[in-house]
Structures are given as C-alpha cells and as structure tokens.
C-alpha cells in the first residue's frame, strides 16, 4: 500500500507543477494513461489470488480516485487562473465616461433632394416616384425621341432582360418618363370632365430619383440623381418657366444676386428648348457661367402622348442633376466622393 501512496503523492506533485492545460494532460498520461502507473499496477493483479485481488483492487481504485480528484482540482485551478488573467487584461474602469455611438445623418444628395422637394412643394408641385427599370416607350418613344437618337445606343443606355427586341427594357436614363406616367394618371382621373369639354386642374409635378447612363469620371457617374419638373395647363408659358426656375435657384443657393441665363438648345421632348446656366456674384465661382439644367416648352407630340389636346394645353418641363447642384452648394469638386462611402467625408454634412 505504501507504493500506492507514493504513486498518489507523485501524481499530485506532477499535477501541481503543470502550468498549462497541455502540461497537465501530459502528466495525466503518466499515471492514468494506457501505459500509466495505475494501469501497470492493475495489469500486475493477474498473478494474485482472489482475496489478494479484492484487497489490492480496492486499494488501487481508491488511489485512482484520489489521482482523478487531484487532476480535476488542478484543471479547475488552471481555468480559474486563465480567467483571472483575462479579466485583468480586459479590466474596465467604470469611472470613465461612457462612449456614445456616432450619430448618423442624411447623405448630402439626400439633403439636396429634401430641399428641392420643399421648395417646389411651396409652389404647389407634387412629388412623383416611378420605376427605375423602364420600358422603351416611357423612356424614349413617348417623349418624342426618334429611333435613331444616340441616347438609345448601347454606348449610352443600360438595357436589361425582360423586354423584347421591339420593346426593350432599360435602366431609365432620366426621370422624364414620370412626365408621361404622372400625366396619364392625372388625365385618366379627370377624363369625364375633359370629355364634357371642361377644364382639368393643372399638372404640377417633380420627379426626383436615381438614373443610369454609361458614363464615369470626376463629374459623371453610371448612377446619378436627377429631378424632372413638369407644369402643364391652359396658360403656362416660357415666362412661368423662367420665374419658377429662378426662384428655385435663388432659394436653393440662398442668394438673391444669382443670375440665370437661358441658352437656346435642342431636346426631342421640348420645343423651344433651352439650357439653363447660373452665375454666382461672389465666392470662388463668381463670374463663371455654370450649366445646371435643360428645359423647354413641352413638345406637342409629348402633350398628345399624355392624352391631352396640344391645341388647348401647353406647359414646360426641365431636368436638373441633383448631384451637380449638391457639388455647387457644398463646394465638392469630385462627384465620386458622393459614392465612396467615406465617413470622414460624409460626416461633414451632418
């Protein structure tokens, strides 16, 4: 029995010297493994008598239980020591001030969109939303765009699956399709009144949203934001266009000294047509003419595609790039900054 006591004491000492779980498992193998001290003692019982086996077997089991208890105690002690070390390494000073989460904010283009919607809302314009995947009819044909127009080329337009060869689907190249979509619904709402020879309420609507063209550089992006505007009635003139857009620009840029210039141009869906330039009278851009929009009186064919009589109804339309207006308002010189997702850049607009 003295030998068993020596084995138990030796095992306890070996376990006590183990500093890591791996060392402890190696020490365990010396005593409880397949070739360990306890296993060897149990193998030696084969030559003993029955009474001797009972006596020695009971003593060996007690020794084995003592070794296993010492092993488990050491395992727990190593685990506790590891936990304490981790807690000390990750100690938290509860007296320090708390860390607040950074507050998010609207994207600068979203700020521009909200500002434009508010300005036009004050002038009685509705806000219309429509699909970004459009049909060729709404994006081109209904807007009086001829079949051989360069804008229909694959070099300018993203065509997508789902349409047909004669009526393809595409990612809208402008928000102008909402002119037709909104006007058709408006006319349908008042069809009975029109059929009775009565007048309908004027159409005043803007359509802000994402648009897509095959273009990418410091001032162009394959995806960009545009705002289309439309005002159709019985007595809407080019003079109204000048007044509305001048008021928009001066309110948006908060400058009554802003000067606007309407240059003759060509668009399939308006006639006459004009590019709109603005000129700041102060600041880094003072004295320069900057193009901000295209505009014009709605073409009779487009009025007809709305379901209205172009001899009775007339109006104007315009389209402006909201990314461009945002760049001018905040002094940003590279359009790609709006799409990089850099928090350092975006946090300046919160």
C-alpha positions in Angstrom: 0.0 0.0 0.0 2.9 2.3 0.6 3.6 2.0 -3.1 0.2 3.3 -3.9 0.6 6.2 -1.5 3.9 7.1 -3.3 2.1 7.0 -6.7 -0.7 9.2 -5.4 1.8 11.7 -3.9 3.9 11.7 -7.1 0.8 12.3 -9.2 -0.3 15.2 -7.1 3.2 16.8 -7.3 3.3 16.3 -11.1 -0.1 17.9 -11.4 0.9 20.8 -9.2 3.9 21.5 -11.4 1.8 21.7 -14.6 1.5 25.3 -15.6 -0.7 24.8 -18.7 -3.6 22.5 -19.7 -1.2 20.7 -22.2 1.3 20.1 -19.4 -1.4 18.7 -17.2 -2.7 16.3 -19.9 0.9 15.0 -20.3 1.2 14.4 -16.6 -2.2 12.7 -16.5 -0.9 10.2 -19.2 1.9 9.2 -16.9 -0.5 7.9 -14.2 -3.9 7.3 -15.8 -2.9 6.6 -19.5 -2.8 3.2 -21.2 0.8 2.8 -20.1 0.5 4.8 -16.9 1.5 3.8 -13.3 -2.1 2.9 -12.2 -2.7 0.8 -15.4 0.5 -1.1 -14.9 -0.4 -1.9 -11.3 -3.8 -3.2 -12.4 -2.1 -5.4 -15.0 0.1 -7.0 -12.2 -3.0 -8.2 -10.4 -3.4 -11.1 -12.9 -1.0 -13.4 -10.9 -2.6 -12.8 -7.5 -5.1 -14.9 -5.6 -8.8 -14.0 -5.5 -8.5 -12.5 -2.0 -5.4 -10.5 -2.9 -7.1 -9.2 -6.0 -10.1 -7.9 -3.9 -7.8 -6.2 -1.4 -5.4 -4.7 -3.9 -8.1 -3.8 -6.4 -10.0 -1.8 -3.8 -6.8 0.0 -2.8 -5.9 0.7 -6.5 -9.4 2.2 -7.1 -9.1 4.5 -4.1 -5.7 5.6 -5.4 -7.1 6.2 -8.9 -10.0 8.2 -7.4 -7.5 10.3 -5.4 -5.4 11.0 -8.6 -8.5 11.9 -10.6 -9.7 14.3 -7.9 -6.2 15.9 -7.8 -6.3 16.1 -11.6 -9.8 17.8 -11.7 -8.7 20.2 -8.9 -5.7 21.2 -10.9 -7.8 21.6 -14.1 -10.1 24.0 -12.3 -7.2 25.9 -10.8 -5.7 26.4 -14.2 -9.0 27.5 -15.7 -9.6 30.0 -12.8 -6.1 31.4 -13.3 -6.7 31.8 -17.0 -10.0 33.6 -16.3 -8.4 35.9 -13.8 -5.6 36.8 -16.2 -8.2 37.6 -18.9 -10.3 39.7 -16.5 -7.3 41.7 -15.5 -6.2 42.2 -19.1 -9.7 43.3 -20.1 -10.4 45.3 -16.9 -12.9 48.1 -17.4 -12.7 51.4 -15.5 -16.3 52.1 -14.7 -15.4 55.6 -13.6 -14.6 56.6 -17.2 -17.2 58.5 -19.2 -19.4 56.3 -21.5 -18.7 56.0 -25.2 -21.5 57.4 -27.3 -22.4 55.9 -30.7 -21.8 58.3 -33.5 -24.9 59.9 -34.9 -25.7 59.3 -38.5 -27.0 61.9 -40.9 -28.5 62.3 -44.3 -26.3 62.0 -47.4 -25.6 65.4 -49.0 -27.6 64.4 -52.1 -30.5 63.4 -49.9 -30.3 66.8 -48.2 -30.5 68.4 -51.7 -33.4 66.3 -52.6 -35.3 67.2 -49.5 -34.5 70.9 -50.1 -35.7 70.8 -53.7 -38.9 69.0 -52.7 -39.6 71.6 -50.0 -39.1 74.5 -52.4 -41.3 73.1 -55.1 -43.9 72.0 -52.5 -44.2 75.6 -51.5 -45.1 76.4 -55.2 -47.8 73.7 -55.4 -45.9 70.9 -57.0 -46.5 67.3 -56.2 -43.6 64.7 -55.9 -43.9 61.6 -58.1 -41.9 58.4 -57.8 -41.7 55.7 -60.5 -39.8 52.6 -61.6 -36.1 52.7 -62.3 -36.4 49.8 -64.8 -38.4 51.4 -67.6 -39.8 50.4 -71.0 -38.6 52.0 -74.2 -42.0 53.6 -74.7 -41.9 55.7 -71.5 -38.2 56.4 -71.6 -37.9 57.4 -75.3 -40.8 57.0 -77.6 -43.5 58.8 -75.6 -41.0 61.6 -75.1 -40.7 62.1 -78.9 -37.2 60.6 -79.0 -36.6 59.3 -82.6 -35.4 55.7 -83.1 -32.0 56.8 -84.4 -31.3 59.1 -81.5 -27.8 58.5 -80.0 -29.3 58.2 -76.5 -30.8 54.8 -77.5 -27.4 53.4 -78.3 -25.9 50.7 -76.1 -23.0 53.1 -75.5 -25.3 55.4 -73.5 -28.0 53.1 -72.1 -28.1 50.1 -69.9 -30.5 47.6 -71.4 -31.8 44.8 -69.2 -33.6 41.4 -69.7 -37.3 41.1 -69.7 -38.4 43.1 -72.7 -38.5 42.3 -76.4 -36.5 43.3 -79.4 -39.1 45.8 -80.4 -39.9 46.9 -76.8 -36.8 46.5 -74.7 -36.5 47.3 -71.0 -33.7 49.5 -69.7 -32.5 51.4 -66.7 -34.1 54.8 -67.0 -31.7 57.4 -68.4 -33.6 60.3 -66.9 -36.6 60.8 -64.6 -38.5 62.3 -67.6 -40.7 59.1 -68.1 -42.6 60.3 -65.0 -43.9 63.2 -67.1 -45.9 60.7 -69.1 -46.7 58.3 -66.3 -48.0 61.1 -64.0 -49.8 63.0 -66.7 -51.6 59.9 -68.0 -52.9 59.1 -64.5 -53.9 62.7 -64.0 -55.8 62.8 -67.3 -57.4 59.5 -66.5 -58.6 60.9 -63.2 -60.3 63.8 -64.9 -61.3 62.1 -68.2 -65.0 62.6 -67.6 -64.5 66.3 -67.1 -62.4 66.5 -70.3 -64.9 64.6 -72.3 -67.6 67.0 -71.2 -65.5 69.9 -72.6 -64.5 71.2 -69.1 -61.0 72.0 -67.9 -58.9 69.9 -65.6 -56.6 71.1 -62.8 -53.1 71.9 -63.9 -50.4 69.3 -63.7 -47.6 70.4 -61.4 -45.1 67.7 -60.5 -41.5 67.0 -59.9 -39.9 63.6 -60.1 -36.6 63.2 -58.2 -34.7 59.9 -58.3 -31.9 57.7 -59.5 -31.0 57.4 -63.2 -28.4 55.4 -65.1 -26.1 56.1 -68.1 -22.9 54.5 -69.3 -20.5 57.3 -68.1 -17.9 57.6 -65.3 -15.4 60.3 -64.4 -14.8 63.0 -61.9 -18.1 64.8 -62.9 -20.1 61.8 -64.2 -21.3 58.5 -62.6 -23.1 55.5 -64.1 -25.7 56.0 -61.4 -26.7 59.6 -60.6 -29.6 61.6 -59.3 -31.9 63.8 -61.4 -35.0 65.8 -60.8 -37.6 66.3 -63.6 -40.2 69.0 -63.4 -43.4 69.5 -65.3 -46.1 72.1 -65.3 -49.0 71.7 -67.9 -52.1 73.9 -68.1 -54.1 76.0 -70.5 -52.0 79.2 -70.0 -48.5 78.1 -68.9 -45.8 80.0 -70.8 -42.0 80.1 -71.0 -42.2 83.1 -68.7 -43.5 80.8 -66.0 -40.6 78.5 -66.5 -38.1 81.4 -66.0 -39.9 82.6 -62.9 -40.1 79.1 -61.3 -36.5 78.1 -62.0 -35.1 81.5 -61.0 -37.0 81.3 -57.7 -35.8 77.7 -57.2 -32.1 78.6 -57.8 -32.1 81.7 -55.6 -33.9 79.9 -52.8 -31.7 76.8 -53.0 -28.4 78.7 -53.0 -29.8 81.4 -50.6 -28.6 84.2 -52.9 -30.8 86.8 -54.5 -27.9 88.0 -56.5 -27.8 84.8 -58.5 -28.1 85.4 -62.3 -29.7 82.9 -64.7 -29.2 82.6 -68.4 -31.4 80.6 -70.8 -29.4 79.5 -73.9 -31.2 78.1 -77.0 -30.7 74.3 -77.3 -32.4 71.2 -78.6 -34.2 68.4 -76.8 -36.6 66.0 -78.5 -39.3 66.4 -75.9 -39.4 70.3 -75.8 -39.8 73.0 -78.4 -38.4 75.6 -78.0 -35.6 74.3 -75.7 -33.0 76.0 -73.5 -30.0 75.1 -71.4 -30.1 76.9 -68.0 -26.9 78.4 -66.7 -26.3 80.2 -63.4 -23.7 82.7 -62.4 -22.7 83.5 -58.8 -21.7 87.1 -58.0 -19.5 86.2 -55.0 -17.3 83.3 -53.8 -14.8 81.1 -55.6 -17.2 80.5 -58.5 -18.0 84.2 -59.0 -18.3 85.3 -62.7 -18.4 81.8 -64.2 -21.4 80.5 -66.1 -22.3 77.0 -64.8 -24.8 74.8 -66.6 -27.4 73.3 -64.2 -30.4 72.1 -66.2 -32.1 71.6 -69.5 -35.6 72.9 -70.1 -38.2 74.0 -72.6 -41.8 74.1 -73.6 -43.3 70.6 -73.8 -43.4 69.4 -77.4 -46.9 69.0 -78.8 -46.2 65.3 -79.5 -45.5 64.7 -75.8 -48.6 66.6 -74.8 -50.5 64.3 -77.2 -49.0 61.2 -75.7 -50.2 62.4 -72.3 -53.8 62.1 -73.7 -54.2 65.9 -74.0 -55.0 68.2 -76.9 -51.8 70.3 -77.7 -54.1 73.0 -79.2 -55.5 73.6 -75.7 -52.9 72.5 -73.2 -49.3 73.8 -73.0 -46.6 73.6 -70.5 -42.9 73.5 -69.7 -40.5 70.8 -68.4 -37.0 70.8 -67.1 -34.4 68.3 -65.9 -31.6 69.0 -63.5 -28.8 66.9 -61.9 -29.1 66.9 -58.1 -25.5 65.7 -57.8 -24.4 68.7 -59.7 -26.4 71.1 -57.5 -25.0 69.4 -54.4 -21.5 69.9 -55.7 -22.1 73.6 -56.3 -23.8 74.1 -52.9 -21.1 72.4 -50.8 -18.0 73.1 -52.9 -17.3 69.5 -53.8 -15.1 69.1 -56.9 -15.3 65.3 -57.5 -18.6 63.6 -57.9 -17.1 60.2 -56.9 -16.8 61.4 -53.3 -20.6 61.0 -53.0 -20.4 57.3 -53.7 -17.2 56.2 -51.9 -19.0 55.8 -48.5 -16.1 57.6 -46.7 -17.4 58.5 -43.3 -14.8 61.3 -43.0 -16.3 63.0 -46.0 -20.0 62.3 -45.3 -19.8 63.4 -41.6 -19.1 67.0 -42.7 -22.7 67.3 -43.8 -24.4 66.1 -40.6 
